[in-house]
Amino acid sequence: MLGTIRKESGGTRGASLPHPDETRETFTWDIAEAMLDGLPDGALNIAHEAVDRHVAAGQGAQVAIRWLGKGDAREEITYADLAERTSRFANVLKAHGLERGDSVFGLMGRVPELYVTALGTLKAGLIFTPLFSAFGPEPIRTRMEIGSAKALVTTETLYRRKIAKWCAEIPTLKLVLIVGDEAPEGCVALAPAMAEASPDFETARTMPEDRALIHFTSGTTGKPKGAVHVHKAVMYHAISGRYALELTPGTIYWCTADPGWVTGTSYGIISPLVNRVTMIVDEAEFDLDRWYTTVEQEKVEVWYSAPTAIRMMMRAGDDATKPYDFSGLRFLASVGEPLNPEAVVWSNRVFGKPFHDNWWQTETGGIMIANLAAADVRPGSMGKPMPGIKAGIVERTSTGVKELADGDIGELALRPGWPSMMRTYLDEQARYDKCFVDGWYLSGDLAMRDKDGYYWFVGRADDLIKSSGHLVGPFEVESALIEHEAVAEAGVIGVPDETAGEVIKAFVTLKPGYTPDEELERSIRGHARKKLGPAVAPREIVFRNTLPKTRSGKIMRRLLKARELGLPEGDISTLETDET
């Protein structure tokens, strides 16, 4: 742990929770419910809370989405614009015979039509499912079959490359909408359909427990699971965005997560719009100068990004930040995988503020544990449970689970009942039921809680390394390695050893300007031994030009181990499509 980044009273300027611990003690879900308007007769619809209620309140002229195209294209979409476009889209769906409860899939990058599709689908009372546009044909087909897709909205390029060959074999699929003015045979062009549709649509009066969203897990360890979320989830999207991300009306907010995954929907569409922010949406992929320029020129105030991107910024060095003015930033947060302590310290140095790590899963639907604005940040920690969230560290037993004491490593568990909790796995109720034992939701992640209530990620249960009686989380070792001045990235695995059971082996990539040799290897090993002790430090370090990663940038330890031990690697095309 690299010390503690202490904050003066009030933390980040204007922090939503100046006294987070007090709020945790007094919090009730009535506070979250009061953030919403609702619809008559107890109805609740995400699209109404995200868009139409702001227009009704006289805020329609505010920019909802500031879209930056891959080139110089730029478009500003107000809340009034978004209300009209989503109504037209809902009418398009209705005109083609889609009904309440039908499933609409979206396969696009960060283009305006994606946001209209998501919200228009919900406005119509249908179920929206995002798809990662970098998926290959088979992962797309698998998810559409599991989700009984009735409609698909995509681009002509993606359709011809990934959909056309098998589209007719999906028996439930009735409609394919193609972004633009023209469409291949058998499909419908979205632009003319929208132009002909009425701009008026009465939002479906869905009930809080009606299905709204299906988010598929990555499928890297087997068949992808469809986590079902309901309209009531918007209650948690609203309050967690306010508390964990400091989203307030008028905030300039940039979430870099891909909209094909749960983060890009929950905190890249719903939560920010419910909190009436102005969202920056950049169609392009990561480019260091473009990102820094965007933060400066768009006057981004709240920035939500991923550890992979943060490490890439670190790799470019401090000097790369110097031409830019980041004074508009007031809060930075990180999501997708644990954030290495060194990255927190680095961001505090170059941006004047630390990235605040948080933890959640596709199944939880929203941020569960977070470093909040007013609280001290302990680099490497996930933070503390959000108001309304009860967490614990448990151990599975033959009869159930038992809670562990502070300082013990066990499985991170949550008490069920928060609004954005998944309601089931699609058509896999038995698999869903196994997630709950003795009144706990079991996350499958190993963690530790310290005496002050901060939670620390250790690793997935199947990543844990057992060496000479020690249980070693690879994240801890990787974090220590990238503190070395030469190391850009690290991946750590356990390899069999007759004496120790397993020994730790590390694979590292180097920052520009460093050459792999024995002297550097000894330096890195010495650094690791000093930081971690000889029992935990890697026995061997291997230099690599690149490390195997998912498309979103997560290092694939399982693939490293398979290649090291000569085990079957599985379907690599599927493995390389994990989420951010």
C-alpha positions in Angstrom: 0.0 0.0 0.0 1.4 3.4 -1.0 0.2 5.3 2.0 -3.0 7.2 2.1 -4.1 10.2 0.0 -5.8 12.4 2.7 -8.4 14.9 1.9 -9.4 18.0 3.7 -12.8 18.2 5.2 -15.3 18.1 2.3 -12.9 16.1 0.1 -13.6 16.9 -3.6 -15.2 20.4 -4.0 -18.9 20.2 -3.6 -18.8 16.5 -2.6 -22.3 14.9 -2.6 -21.5 13.1 0.7 -19.3 15.3 2.9 -19.7 12.7 5.6 -20.0 9.3 3.9 -19.8 7.2 7.1 -22.7 9.2 8.7 -24.7 8.7 5.5 -24.2 5.0 5.5 -25.7 4.8 9.0 -28.8 6.9 8.2 -29.4 5.9 4.6 -32.8 4.5 3.6 -34.0 3.6 0.1 -36.6 6.3 0.4 -33.8 8.8 -0.3 -33.1 7.1 -3.6 -36.7 6.8 -4.5 -37.2 10.6 -3.9 -34.7 11.3 -6.7 -37.2 9.9 -9.3 -40.5 11.1 -10.6 -42.2 7.9 -11.4 -45.3 7.5 -13.6 -49.0 7.2 -12.6 -50.3 4.2 -10.7 -46.9 3.2 -9.4 -45.4 2.7 -12.8 -41.7 3.3 -13.4 -39.8 3.6 -16.7 -36.1 4.2 -17.1 -36.4 6.3 -20.3 -38.9 8.6 -18.6 -36.5 9.2 -15.7 -33.5 9.6 -18.0 -35.0 11.9 -20.6 -38.7 13.0 -20.7 -39.1 14.2 -17.1 -36.2 16.7 -17.6 -38.0 18.1 -20.7 -41.3 18.3 -18.7 -39.4 20.3 -16.0 -38.2 22.9 -18.6 -34.7 21.6 -19.0 -35.1 20.4 -22.6 -32.6 22.9 -24.0 -29.7 21.4 -22.0 -27.2 19.4 -24.0 -27.6 15.7 -23.1 -25.0 14.3 -25.4 -22.0 16.0 -27.0 -20.9 13.5 -29.6 -17.4 13.6 -31.1 -17.0 11.6 -34.3 -13.9 9.7 -35.3 -12.9 12.6 -37.6 -14.0 16.1 -37.0 -17.7 15.4 -36.9 -19.5 16.8 -33.9 -23.1 16.9 -32.8 -24.9 18.3 -29.7 -28.1 16.5 -28.8 -30.3 18.2 -26.2 -32.7 16.5 -23.9 -35.6 17.7 -26.0 -33.9 16.3 -29.1 -33.4 13.0 -27.3 -37.0 12.9 -26.2 -38.2 13.3 -29.7 -35.8 10.8 -31.3 -36.5 8.1 -28.7 -40.3 8.7 -29.3 -39.8 8.3 -33.0 -37.8 5.1 -32.5 -40.4 3.7 -30.2 -43.0 4.3 -32.9 -40.8 2.5 -35.4 -40.7 -0.5 -33.2 -44.5 -0.4 -32.7 -45.1 0.0 -36.4 -43.2 -3.2 -37.1 -45.3 -5.2 -34.7 -43.0 -5.3 -31.7 -44.8 -5.6 -28.3 -44.2 -5.0 -24.7 -41.6 -7.4 -23.4 -39.9 -8.2 -26.7 -36.1 -8.1 -26.8 -34.2 -5.5 -28.9 -30.4 -5.9 -29.4 -28.0 -3.1 -30.2 -24.8 -3.8 -32.0 -23.0 -0.5 -32.7 -20.1 1.6 -31.5 -20.5 4.9 -29.7 -22.8 6.6 -32.3 -25.9 8.7 -31.5 -28.2 5.9 -32.8 -27.1 3.6 -30.0 -28.3 5.9 -27.3 -31.6 6.5 -29.1 -32.0 2.7 -29.5 -31.4 2.0 -25.9 -33.7 4.6 -24.5 -36.4 4.3 -27.2 -36.6 0.6 -26.6 -37.1 1.2 -22.9 -39.6 3.9 -23.6 -41.7 1.4 -25.6 -41.7 -1.1 -22.8 -39.3 -3.5 -24.5 -36.1 -5.1 -23.2 -32.7 -3.7 -24.4 -29.6 -5.8 -24.7 -26.3 -4.2 -25.7 -23.7 -6.2 -27.7 -20.0 -5.5 -27.9 -19.3 -4.4 -31.5 -15.9 -6.1 -31.5 -17.5 -9.5 -31.0 -17.1 -12.1 -33.7 -20.1 -13.7 -35.4 -20.4 -16.6 -33.0 -20.6 -14.7 -29.7 -23.1 -12.4 -31.3 -25.3 -15.3 -32.5 -25.0 -17.1 -29.1 -26.3 -14.1 -27.2 -29.1 -13.4 -29.6 -30.3 -17.0 -29.4 -30.2 -17.0 -25.6 -31.9 -13.7 -25.5 -34.6 -14.6 -28.1 -33.9 -11.4 -30.0 -36.9 -10.0 -31.8 -35.1 -7.0 -33.3 -31.5 -6.0 -34.0 -30.2 -2.5 -34.6 -26.7 -2.3 -36.2 -24.7 -0.8 -39.0 -24.5 -2.0 -42.5 -20.8 -2.8 -42.2 -21.3 -4.9 -39.0 -24.4 -6.6 -40.6 -22.5 -7.7 -43.7 -19.4 -8.8 -41.8 -21.0 -10.6 -38.9 -24.7 -11.1 -39.2 -25.9 -11.6 -42.8 -24.8 -15.3 -43.2 -26.9 -16.6 -40.3 -29.4 -13.9 -39.6 -32.3 -15.9 -41.1 -31.5 -18.9 -38.8 -32.6 -17.0 -35.7 -36.3 -18.0 -35.5 -37.3 -15.2 -33.1 -35.7 -12.4 -35.1 -38.4 -10.3 -36.9 -36.7 -7.0 -37.6 -33.2 -5.8 -38.5 -32.8 -2.0 -38.5 -29.7 -0.6 -40.3 -28.2 2.8 -39.3 -28.3 5.2 -42.2 -30.4 5.9 -45.3 -30.1 2.5 -47.0 -30.3 -1.1 -46.0 -29.5 -4.5 -47.5 -32.3 -6.6 -48.7 -34.5 -7.9 -45.9 -33.5 -5.1 -43.6 -35.0 -1.7 -42.8 -33.1 1.6 -43.1 -33.3 3.4 -39.8 -33.1 7.0 -41.0 -36.1 7.1 -43.3 -38.1 5.0 -40.8 -37.4 7.5 -38.1 -38.2 10.5 -40.4 -41.6 9.0 -41.1 -42.4 8.1 -37.5 -44.4 10.4 -35.2 -42.4 12.4 -32.7 -45.0 11.8 -30.1 -45.2 8.6 -28.0 -46.7 7.9 -24.6 -44.1 6.2 -22.5 -45.0 2.7 -21.6 -46.2 2.4 -18.0 -43.9 -0.4 -17.0 -43.9 -1.5 -13.4 -40.7 -1.5 -11.2 -40.2 -5.2 -11.5 -40.8 -5.4 -15.3 -37.7 -6.5 -17.2 -35.7 -3.7 -18.8 -32.2 -4.8 -19.5 -30.3 -8.0 -20.2 -26.5 -7.8 -19.7 -24.5 -10.8 -20.8 -21.4 -11.8 -18.9 -18.2 -12.1 -20.9 -18.4 -15.9 -21.4 -14.6 -16.3 -20.9 -15.1 -19.2 -18.5 -18.1 -20.9 -20.3 -21.4 -20.1 -21.8 -22.3 -16.4 -21.3 -25.0 -15.7 -18.7 -27.8 -13.2 -19.3 -28.2 -11.2 -16.2 -31.8 -9.8 -16.1 -32.3 -6.3 -14.7 -35.6 -4.4 -14.1 -36.8 -0.8 -14.4 -36.4 -0.4 -10.6 -32.7 -0.5 -11.2 -32.9 3.1 -12.2 -33.3 4.0 -8.5 -29.8 2.7 -7.8 -28.4 4.1 -11.1 -29.6 7.5 -9.9 -28.2 7.5 -6.4 -25.0 5.7 -7.1 -24.2 8.1 -9.9 -24.7 11.0 -7.4 -22.8 9.4 -4.5 -20.0 7.4 -6.2 -19.4 9.5 -9.4 -20.4 13.0 -8.2 -22.9 13.4 -11.1 -25.0 16.5 -10.5 -27.2 18.5 -13.0 -25.1 20.2 -15.6 -21.9 18.3 -14.9 -19.7 17.7 -17.9 -19.1 13.9 -17.7 -17.1 11.5 -19.7 -17.4 7.7 -19.3 -15.0 5.9 -21.7 -16.5 2.5 -21.2 -17.8 0.7 -24.3 -21.6 0.8 -24.5 -21.6 -2.9 -25.3 -21.1 -3.8 -21.7 -22.9 -3.1 -18.4 -20.7 -0.1 -17.4 -21.3 1.6 -20.8 -25.1 1.3 -20.2 -25.5 1.8 -16.5 -23.0 4.7 -16.2 -22.5 5.6 -19.8 -26.2 6.1 -20.5 -28.7 5.7 -17.7 -27.1 7.1 -14.5 -25.7 10.3 -16.1 -28.9 11.1 -18.0 -31.1 10.5 -14.9 -28.8 12.9 -13.0 -29.2 15.4 -16.0 -25.5 15.7 -16.9 -24.0 16.6 -20.3 -22.3 13.5 -21.5 -19.2 13.5 -23.7 -19.4 10.6 -26.1 -16.3 9.9 -28.2 -16.7 7.5 -31.1 -12.9 6.9 -31.5 -10.9 4.4 -29.5 -8.0 5.3 -27.2 -5.5 7.8 -28.4 -3.5 9.6 -25.8 -3.4 13.1 -27.4 -7.1 12.9 -28.4 -8.1 11.9 -24.8 -6.0 14.7 -23.2 -7.3 17.2 -25.7 -10.9 16.1 -25.1 -10.6 16.5 -21.3 -9.1 20.0 -21.8 -11.3 21.4 -24.6 -14.6 19.9 -23.5 -13.9 21.0 -19.9 -14.6 17.5 -18.5 -15.4 17.7 -14.8 -16.0 14.0 -14.0 -14.0 11.3 -15.8 -14.8 7.6 -15.5 -12.3 5.3 -17.2 -10.6 1.9 -16.9 -7.3 0.8 -15.4 -6.1 -0.4 -18.8 -6.3 3.1 -20.2 -4.8 4.6 -17.0 -1.8 2.3 -17.3 -1.4 3.3 -21.0 -1.4 7.0 -19.9 1.2 6.2 -17.2 3.3 4.4 -19.8 3.5 7.6 -21.9 5.0 9.4 -18.9 4.4 12.6 -16.9 5.8 14.8 -19.6 2.9 13.9 -22.0 0.4 15.6 -19.7 2.3 18.9 -19.4 0.9 20.7 -22.6 -2.7 20.3 -21.3 -4.8 22.1 -18.8 -6.7 19.7 -16.5 -8.0 22.3 -14.1 -11.6 21.6 -15.0 -11.4 18.1 -13.5 -13.0 17.7 -10.1 -13.5 13.9 -9.8 -11.8 10.9 -11.4 -13.0 7.3 -11.1 -11.9 3.9 -12.4 -13.9 0.7 -13.3 -13.5 -2.7 -14.9 -10.7 -4.3 -12.9 -8.7 -3.5 -9.8 -6.7 -0.3 -10.0 -3.0 -0.7 -9.2 -1.9 1.5 -6.3 0.8 3.2 -8.4 -1.8 4.4 -10.8 -3.7 6.2 -8.0 -0.5 7.9 -6.9 0.4 8.8 -10.4 -2.9 10.4 -11.2 -2.8 12.4 -8.0 0.6 13.7 -9.1 -0.2 14.6 -12.8 -3.9 15.5 -12.6 -3.9 16.9 -9.1 -6.5 14.3 -8.1 -6.5 10.5 -7.6 -8.5 8.1 -9.6 -11.1 6.6 -7.2 -11.4 2.9 -7.7 -14.7 1.1 -7.2 -16.0 -2.4 -7.5 -19.1 -4.0 -9.0 -20.2 -6.7 -11.4 -22.6 -7.3 -14.2 -24.8 -9.1 -11.8 -25.0 -6.2 -9.3 -26.0 -3.7 -11.9 -24.3 -0.8 -10.2 -21.4 0.3 -8.1 -21.3 -1.6 -4.7 -18.0 -0.5 -3.1 -16.3 2.8 -3.8 -13.8 5.4 -2.8 -16.1 8.4 -2.3 -15.1 11.9 -3.0 -14.9 13.2 0.6 -13.1 10.1 2.0 -9.4 9.5 2.2 -8.1 7.2 -0.6 -6.0 4.2 0.2 -4.3 3.4 -3.1 -5.1 -0.2 -4.0 -8.3 -0.4 -2.0 -11.8 -0.6 -3.6 -13.1 1.6 -0.8 -16.1 1.1 1.4 -19.6 -0.2 0.7 -22.0 2.3 -0.8 -24.9 3.6 1.4 -27.5 1.0 1.4 -25.1 -1.8 0.6 -24.2 -4.4 3.3 -20.9 -6.3 2.5 -18.9 -8.9 4.2 -16.0 -11.4 3.8 -17.2 -15.0 4.1 -15.9 -18.5 3.8 -18.0 -21.3 2.2 -18.5 -24.3 4.5 -20.2 -27.7 4.1 -23.4 -26.2 5.6 -23.4 -22.7 4.2 -21.0 -19.7 4.8 -19.4 -18.1 7.9 -18.3 -14.5 8.2 -14.6 -13.9 8.6 -12.8 -11.3 10.7 -11.0 -8.2 9.5 -7.7 -9.0 7.9 -8.8 -12.5 6.7 -9.0 -13.3 3.0 -12.3 -14.7 1.9 -15.1 -14.3 -0.7 -16.7 -10.9 -1.0 -20.4 -11.2 -0.3 -23.3 -8.8 -0.3 -26.7 -8.8 1.4 -29.3 -9.0 -1.3 -32.0 -6.4 -1.9 -30.5 -3.4 -3.6 -32.6 -2.1 -6.6 -30.2 -2.9 -9.4 -29.5 -6.5 -8.3 -30.1 -8.9 -11.1 -33.4 -10.7 -10.8 -32.3 -13.9 -12.5 -30.0 -15.4 -15.2 -32.0 -15.7 -18.4 -33.5 -19.2 -18.5 -31.0 -20.4 -15.8 -32.8 -20.1 -12.5 -30.8 -22.9 -10.9 -27.6 -21.2 -11.7 -28.9 -18.0 -10.3 -30.0 -19.6 -7.1 -26.5 -21.0 -6.5 -25.3 -17.4 -6.2 -27.2 -17.0 -2.9 -26.3 -18.8 0.3 -27.4 -18.0 3.9 -28.7 -14.6 3.0 -25.6 -13.6 1.0 -24.9 -12.9 -2.6 -21.6 -14.6 -3.3 -19.5 -12.7 -5.8 -16.8 -15.2 -6.6 -14.1 -12.5 -5.9 -11.7 -12.9 -3.0 -11.0 -9.8 -0.9 -10.0 -8.6 2.5 -11.5 -5.9 4.8 -9.1 -3.9 7.0 -9.8 -2.7 10.5 -11.1 0.7 9.2 -13.6 -0.9 6.9 -11.8 -0.5 3.6 -12.0 -3.5 1.2 -9.0 -4.8 -0.8 -9.3 -7.0 -3.9 -7.2 -10.2 -3.9 -8.4 -12.0 -7.0 -10.8 -14.4 -8.5 -10.9 -17.6 -6.6 -9.5 -19.5 -9.5 -6.6 -17.1 -9.9 -5.3 -17.5 -6.4 -1.8 -18.9 -6.1 -0.8 -21.3 -3.2 2.9 -21.2 -2.6 4.7 -22.7 0.4 1.6 -22.3 2.5 0.9 -18.8 1.4 -2.2 -17.7 -0.5 -1.1 -15.1 -3.0 -3.3 -12.9 -5.1 -1.7 -12.1 -8.5 -3.0 -8.5 -8.4 -0.9 -7.8 -5.3 2.3 -9.0 -7.1 1.4 -7.3 -10.4 0.9 -4.0 -8.5 4.3 -4.2 -6.9 6.0 -5.0 -10.2 4.6 -1.9 -12.0 5.9 0.3 -9.2 9.4 -0.4 -10.7 10.4 2.4 -13.0 11.0 0.1 -16.0 7.8 -2.0 -15.9 4.8 -1.0 -17.9 2.5 -4.0 -17.4 2.8 -7.3 -15.6 0.9 -10.6 -15.6 1.5 -13.1 -12.8 0.7 -16.8 -12.6 1.5 -19.8 -10.4 3.4 -22.7 -11.9 3.7 -26.2 -10.3 6.7 -26.8 -8.0 7.5 -30.1 -6.2 8.5 -28.4 -3.0 6.4 -25.3 -2.8 3.3 -26.6 -4.6 3.4 -23.5 -6.8 5.9 -20.8 -7.4 5.2 -17.4 -8.8 6.2 -16.5 -12.3 5.8 -13.0 -13.8 5.6 -11.8 -17.4 6.4 -8.1 -17.9 6.5 -5.5 -20.6 8.8 -2.6 -20.4 8.4 1.1 -20.8 10.1 2.8 -23.8 13.8 3.3 -23.3 14.4 0.1 -21.3 16.1 -3.0 -22.7 15.5 -6.5 -21.3 18.6 -8.1 -19.9 19.8 -10.0 -16.8 20.7 -6.9 -14.9 17.2 -5.4 -15.3 15.6 -8.7 -14.4 17.6 -8.8 -11.2 16.6 -5.3 -10.4 12.9 -6.0 -10.9 13.2 -9.2 -8.8 15.0 -7.3 -6.1 12.4 -4.6 -6.1 9.6 -7.2 -5.8 11.4 -9.0 -2.9 11.8 -5.8 -1.0 8.1 -4.9 -1.5 6.6 -8.3 -1.0 9.1 -10.5 0.8 10.9 -13.5 -0.6 7.9 -15.9 -0.1 5.6 -13.8 -2.3 8.0 -12.3 -4.9 8.3 -13.9 -8.3 10.9 -16.6 -8.7 11.2 -15.9 -12.4 10.5 -12.9 -14.6 10.1 -13.2 -18.3 10.2 -10.2 -20.6 7.6 -9.9 -23.3 6.8 -7.4 -26.0 3.1 -7.8 -25.4 0.9 -9.7 -23.0 -2.2 -11.6 -24.0 -5.3 -9.5 -23.3 -9.0 -9.3 -23.8 -10.2 -6.8 -26.3 -10.8 -4.4 -23.5 -7.3 -4.7 -22.2 -7.5 -7.1 -19.3 -4.4 -9.3 -19.0 -5.5 -12.9 -19.5 -3.7 -14.8 -16.7 -5.6 -18.0 -17.7 -4.1 -17.9 -21.2 -0.6 -17.1 -19.8 -0.9 -20.2 -17.7 -2.2 -22.4 -20.4 0.6 -21.5 -22.7 3.2 -21.9 -19.9 2.0 -25.4 -19.0 1.1 -26.5 -22.5 -2.6 -26.8 -21.7 -5.4 -26.4 -24.2 -6.1 -22.7 -24.7 -9.7 -23.1 -25.6 -11.5 -20.8 -28.1 -9.2 -17.8 -28.2 -11.6 -15.8 -30.3 -14.1 -16.0 -27.5 -11.6 -15.4 -24.8 -10.5 -12.2 -26.3 -13.8 -10.5 -25.9 -14.0 -9.8 -22.2 -15.6 -6.6 -20.8 -14.1 -3.3 -19.6 
